[in-house]
């Protein structure tokens, strides 16, 4: 096997571009009553209009939050991206296994990852597994990954097209993508892909996509602190 196999238990998220501030929400909202005078809000201190942002979030007047944009570069296993792309409120461009050789980077859970599902579908929780369960899981994953990638390399070496050879690779293979969304879409994503006490509608996301969501949320909170605060105050419901 020519490439060194890497096992990871983390996700990476980088904010690469943004046009998103609390002020963007304010001038977009003010046009309803002020018309062209709403242009005067551009460049103004948004803190003096925090009440307006709270009102918009509480009453779910969501369109002013759409006049923003954030683009993230995400590195995560393919199975996380398949969960992510169920959200049809964002734009995606992902690394292609048709056009480039995929690297042998695979996901294994950390020791903190809860392994045991308790309860029935729709009403379950996760609990810690034993050391034996963790060791069995990690060994099984690593063994499967090594066999799969060796088969992938053999097919490529035999001249098989990348788009055919890739079918043997597991969904735990790491991929990368750009994802762009506005603040309203991001709040919707966060409401569904993070588990937080105090949420008006509790969510039960898979831990791995929640790890991505947490990193995106941290960037959102820095970019738009008033909007983020209003999101929290409204029970983490997207407006």
N, C-alpha and C positions, 0 to 999 in steps of 0.2 A: 504494500500500500504506500503510494508515493507521498501522500499528505499526512501530516500528523493529526490524529484524531483528538478533538477537543470536546470535553464535557463541561457544560455550564449549568448553573442553577439560577441565573439572574436574567433580567431583561434590561435593555438600555433604551432610553428615550432622550432625544435631543431636540430642543426647540430651535429650528433652523431659520425661521422667518415668521414675522408677525406684523399685523396691522390691527392692533386690538388694545383699546383702552376704555376706561369708564366714560371718558368724554365722548367717545363714539356713540355710546348708547344714549347719552343725554341729548346731543343735537339731533339724532335721528328721532327721538321721542318728541322733542319740542316742535318739530315741523307741523305736528297735528294742530297746534293752536297758534303758533307764531309765524308759520309760512317762511318767507325768505329771511325774516328776522332770526330764525333759528341758526343762521350762519354765524351770528354773533357768539354762539356758544362754543364754536370751534376755537380751541386754544385756551378756553377758560378752565379754572380750577374745578374739577368735577366734585370735589368734596362738598361744595356748597349745595350740590344737588343730590346728595346721598339719599335723601328722602324719596326723590323721584325714582331712583333705581330700586329702592326697597318696594315702592308701590308697584312698579312694573313687574317685579318678580312675584310679589304676593298675589297680585290680581291676574297674573299670567298673560300680560300683554307682551308677547314674546318677540315681535318683529324688530324692535329697535336693537335687540341683542344680535341680530343677524348681520349688522353692518360692521363686522369684525372678521378677521381671518388669522388662523394660526396653522403653521405647517410644522409637523414633527417628523423626525427620522427615527424609526423604531426598529430595533433588532430583537427578534423573539422567535420561538418555534412556530412552524407552519400551523399547528393546531390553534395557536392563539390568533393568528391572522384569519383563520376561517371563522372563528367566533367574532372577531372584530368586523369583518366585512358583512356581517348580517345587519350592521347599522348602515342603512342606505342614505345617511345624512352627511356623508363625508366623501372626499375624493381620494382615490388610492392609486398608487403606482408601486408595484412590488417587483423585487428581483425575479428574474425569469430563469427557470430551470431548462427552458428550451434554448436559450441563447448563451448561457454560460455554464461552465462546470460548477456544480454546487460543492461547497467546502464541507469537510467532515466535522461539523460542529453540531453537537446534539445536546438535548436537554435531559438533565437528571434532577429530581427534586432535592431540595436541601433537607437537612435533618428536621427543620422546623415545619416542613410541609405535612399537614395532617393527612393520613392515609385511609382512615376507616370511615365509611359512610354509615350513619346510623339513622334509621327511619325510612319512610317510603318516599317515592318521588313526589316532589312538591312540598314535602314537610320533613326534611332531613337536616342533619348537622354532620360535621366532620370531627373526628377525634384523632388524637395521636396514635400512631401505630407503635408496635414494639420494635426493638432494635433488630430482631430477626426479620420482621416484615419489611423494614427499611432495607436491610442488606439483601434480601431476596429480590426486592423490586429493583434496586440499583444494578445488581448483577445481571438480572434478566434483561434490563434495558441495554446495558453496555454490550452484552453478548449479541443481542439482536441488531444493534447499531453497527457493530463491527462486521457482522455477516452481510448486512444489507449494503454497506458502503463498499465492501470487497466485491460484491456482485456488481455493483454500479461501475466500479473501476474496470472490471473484467469486460463488461459490455462496451464501455467506451474504448478500451484497448483493442477490442475486436472490430471497431469501426461502426458500432451501433450509434444511431443519432441520440443526442442528449435528451430530446423530448421523449424518446422511448426508454432509454436507460434509467431515467429518473423515477420511473414508476415503482422501482423496488425500494426507494428511500422512504423512511418513516415520516409521519407528520411531526415528529420531534426534531427534525432537522431545522436548524436556524435559517431564517430568511430575513430580509430587510425590506422596508417600504417607507415611502413618504405618505403621510396622511394629512389632509387639510380639512379644516372644519371651522365653522363660526362658533361664537360663544354659546349660542342657544343649543346648537347640535352637541357641543362638548358637554354642556350641563345634562342633556338627555343621556349621553353616553355614561357620564359619571353616576347618574342616578340609578342606572341599571347594572353597572359593572364594578361598583364598590359596595361593600357592606358597612354601614355606619349606624350606630345607635342614634336614635332621634330622627331617622329618615321617616318621612310620612308614609312611604311605601317601601317596606323592607325588600332588599334584593339579596340574592344568593348566588353571586358570580363564582365561576371557577377561579381558583386562587391565582393562576398564572396570568389571566387577562386582568385581574385586579391589580397585580403588580405593575402592569403597564399603565393602567388607569391612574394609580396613585402618583406615578411620576408625571403624567400629563396634568393631573390636578395641581401638583406643586407649582408647575410653570404657570398655569392659569391663575392661581392665587396671587402670584407675583405681578402678573401683567395687569389684572383687573381686580384689585382688592375689594373695591366697593361692590362690584357685581358678584364676586365670590362670596362676600359676606351676606349679601341678599339671598343668594342660593342656599347658604347654610340656614339662615333665619326662616326661610320658607319651607324647611323640611326636606331640602335637597330634591325639590321637584323642579324640573325644567319649565321655564315660563312658556 
